[in-house]
Amino acid sequence: MDRRTALKTMLTTASGLLLPKSVLAQTLTEQTYFGWDYDQRSLAEFIERNDKPFVTQQNVAIKGTGKGKKAFLHLALEKASGRKYRPHRQGTTDCVSCAAGLSVDILSAVQIITKRQPQQWLYEAATEPIHGGSRVEIGGTNGKGAGSRGHWAAEWVNRYGILLRKEYPGGYDFSTYSAKKAVSYGRKGCPDPLEPLAKLHPVKKTAICRSYDELRDCLFNGHPVIVCSNVGFGDKNRRCKRDREGFLTRKRSPWYHAMLFAGYDDSYRRPGALCFNSWGHNWIYGPTRGYQPGSTFWVDASTVTSMLRQGDSFAFSAYVGLPRVNIPPYILR
């Protein structure tokens, strides 16, 4: 399928979902936020100006490799960081940056642990610069609106890169997440002095993922996928309850939201993908299965495709991380 045909199919599908041209961030509860801003024209422009924007244009080597198998990429993050997975708790409409930041964390860990890249794990990715940079430097919002878009975040991490959860010269401190700072950066953009530092650590490849089969192959080969869609899994102001197999079922109430697919199981009798949210621990409860963290939920394969078909979901690949320093053994004594 060529780019023009693919774009036409994607936009027709999205239009059939009755998505508004631009969606303001919505609040599920007092402390639970959405933040995906959907815009067909903006996405079409992104596709037109990027060479090979789709996974299907880059997946010849991995196509079909994940069929009938499973992968849990968060386990690499746990091993690299030395601690159990902890969900992010967003405090504003920055779900896209939360998903993108976790994607980079997991991608970095996979490269270190599984692919034995010469890198070292030090810190998580700071989400506030992704939120501000994607909205202002890439999206040109000039502070208007509140949320971001998947293709804006993908373009930011590719063109500008990543900053880490640490202090930087000039009084810039990302050691702990700050919703207030995310809001400020969302209006003003990423501070100019930080941009050269971010560019030291770009995500070299991103691509639009549009189906469960594509997702399955990406995850099996270590490429997490941020998913931006309006598919909802619960009613407003109510905690979500997983079924006995750890799944949430699609509900009628929409979520204009970004999350992350970082695991899948195509060998189970009920194929699906493991979805990582950015609402902390308490928004969900119920049984879990296998390596599933308590803050996550399984999504049926058909629903995964419905989410990805909206066209603003991206696989991340080839992160330029921090080089490993091979210290001579005698220095460590």
Number of C-alpha atoms within 10 A of each C-alpha: 9 9 15 12 10 14 18 12 15 20 19 13 15 19 14 10 13 8 17 13 12 13 18 17 22 17 17 16 14 7 13 19 23 26 26 31 25 28 15 20 11 14 18 16 10 15 20 13 9 11 11 16 19 21 21 16 14 14 14 9 8 14 16 15 15 22 15 12 15 20 21 21 25 26 21 22 25 15 16 20 17 10 10 12 16 13 18 19 18 23 18 21 28 30 33 32 36 27 28 31 28 27 28 27 25 26 27 30 29 24 24 21 18 12 12 10 16 14 17 18 19 13 14 21 25 26 29 28 29 33 34 31 30 31 30 22 17 18 20 13 18 13 17 11 17 22 29 33 27 28 25 26 27 29 20 26 28 20 16 24 26 30 28 21 18 15 13 15 8 8 7 12 16 20 15 10 17 17 17 12 18 26 21 16 22 30 20 17 26 23 12 8 12 17 16 12 15 20 18 15 20 20 25 14 17 25 25 28 27 25 21 24 18 22 29 33 24 25 24 23 18 26 28 31 31 32 31 31 26 22 21 18 20 20 15 15 13 11 14 18 18 19 15 11 14 20 24 22 16 14 12 10 13 16 24 24 29 29 25 28 30 28 27 28 23 19 13 11 7 13 19 24 27 25 24 28 25 28 22 17 16 10 18 19 17 16 14 19 13 8 12 19 18 20 22 26 31 27 23 19 21 12 17 23 18 19 21 25 23 27 29 27 28 30 27 27 23 16 22 20 24 15 11 12 9 7 8 8 7 6 6 6 5
